[in-house]
């Protein structure tokens, strides 16, 4: 099932993606409107979130402008399965992080999230999960001191 071509013949998937990025960036800027921005030398609590949201919105503007100059491309049928798998992976991470520790939660996130791609291979999933879990634990839990248990015991 494809959406009918737009009258202007533009690239609909990229227009949609640009609009979503602009919306998410604007939503983040609005949500953090009460946070103090600060300066690069003396960063406030809103410095990173506001900067990232502005960058996301800017990327959305660039994608949207490029989409308006590309030839028409129809939007293919929407497959909700990968989206649902990613939502389950992220929600499972949020649930498991406090109860089962960073390692178990990250393994859940990466293994379940990889199921959203039908071309993923188990050997690649295993290697990337081992590397990313180790690096994530070293960086976030030990390096940055994120208050999260590393193990469930």
C-alpha positions in Angstrom: 0.0 0.0 0.0 1.6 3.3 -1.1 0.4 6.8 -0.5 -0.6 8.5 -3.7 1.9 10.9 -5.2 1.8 14.4 -4.0 0.7 17.1 -6.5 4.1 18.8 -6.3 5.9 15.5 -6.9 8.3 15.8 -3.9 10.1 13.1 -1.9 7.5 12.3 0.7 9.5 10.0 3.0 12.2 12.6 3.4 9.7 15.4 3.8 8.1 13.4 6.6 11.5 12.6 8.2 12.5 16.3 8.1 9.2 17.3 9.6 9.6 14.8 12.4 13.1 15.9 13.2 12.1 19.5 13.3 9.1 18.6 15.6 11.3 16.6 17.9 14.0 19.3 18.1 11.3 22.0 18.8 9.6 19.8 21.4 12.9 19.3 23.2 13.7 23.0 23.1 10.2 23.7 24.5 10.5 21.1 27.2 13.9 22.5 28.3 12.8 26.2 28.1 13.2 26.7 31.9 16.8 25.2 32.0 19.7 27.7 32.2 21.8 27.5 29.1 25.1 29.0 30.4 28.2 29.3 28.3 30.7 26.8 26.9 33.0 27.7 29.8 30.3 27.5 32.5 27.7 25.1 31.2 24.2 25.2 32.7 21.9 22.2 33.0 20.3 23.2 29.7 23.4 23.5 27.7 23.6 19.9 26.3 19.9 19.2 25.9 19.2 22.6 24.2 22.3 22.2 22.0 21.3 18.7 20.9 17.7 19.7 20.2 18.8 22.7 18.1 21.1 20.4 16.1 18.3 17.8 15.6 16.0 20.6 14.4 18.8 21.9 12.1 19.3 18.5 10.6 15.5 18.3 10.1 15.6 21.6 8.2 18.5 20.4 6.0 16.7 17.1 5.3 13.5 19.0 4.4 15.3 21.4 2.1 17.0 18.5 0.3 13.7 16.6 0.0 12.1 19.5 -1.7 14.7 19.4 -4.4 14.6 15.6 -5.0 12.3 13.8 -7.4 9.1 12.2 -6.2 9.3 9.0 -4.1 6.2 7.4 -2.7 5.9 6.3 0.9 5.9 2.5 1.0 3.6 0.5 3.2 4.2 1.1 6.9 5.6 -1.9 8.8 5.0 -1.5 12.5 6.9 -4.6 13.6 10.4 -2.9 13.8 9.0 0.0 15.6 7.3 -2.2 18.2 10.5 -4.2 18.6 12.5 -1.1 19.3 9.9 0.2 21.7 10.0 -3.1 23.6 13.9 -3.0 23.6 14.0 0.5 25.0 11.2 -0.1 27.6 12.9 -3.3 28.6 16.2 -1.5 29.2 14.4 1.1 31.3 12.7 -1.6 33.3 15.8 -3.8 33.7 18.4 -1.2 34.4 17.5 -0.7 38.1 16.4 -4.2 38.8 18.9 -6.3 37.0 21.9 -4.0 36.4 23.5 -2.3 33.5 24.9 -5.4 31.9 21.6 -7.3 31.7 19.7 -4.3 30.6 22.2 -3.5 27.8 22.2 -7.0 26.6 18.4 -6.9 26.5 18.5 -3.6 24.6 21.0 -4.7 22.0 19.8 -8.3 21.4 16.1 -7.4 21.2 16.7 -4.2 19.3 18.7 -6.1 16.7 15.6 -8.2 16.0 14.1 -5.2 14.3 16.6 -5.7 11.4 15.7 -8.9 9.5 19.3 -9.0 8.0 21.1 -9.1 11.3 23.3 -12.1 12.0 23.7 -13.8 15.4 27.5 -13.7 15.3 27.5 -9.9 14.6 24.8 -9.4 17.3 26.9 -11.4 19.9 30.2 -9.5 19.1 28.6 -6.0 19.0 26.7 -6.8 22.2 29.8 -7.9 24.0 31.8 -4.9 22.8 29.1 -2.2 23.4 28.1 -3.6 26.8 31.8 -3.6 28.0 32.5 -0.1 26.6 29.2 1.2 28.0 29.9 -0.1 31.4 33.4 1.3 31.4 32.2 4.7 30.1 29.0 5.3 31.9 29.1 3.4 35.2 32.9 3.6 35.9 34.0 6.6 33.9 31.1 9.0 34.4 29.9 7.5 37.7 26.3 7.0 36.6 24.4 5.7 39.7 23.3 2.4 38.3 24.2 -1.1 39.5 26.4 -3.0 37.1 25.3 -6.5 38.0 22.0 -7.8 39.4 23.7 -9.2 42.5 
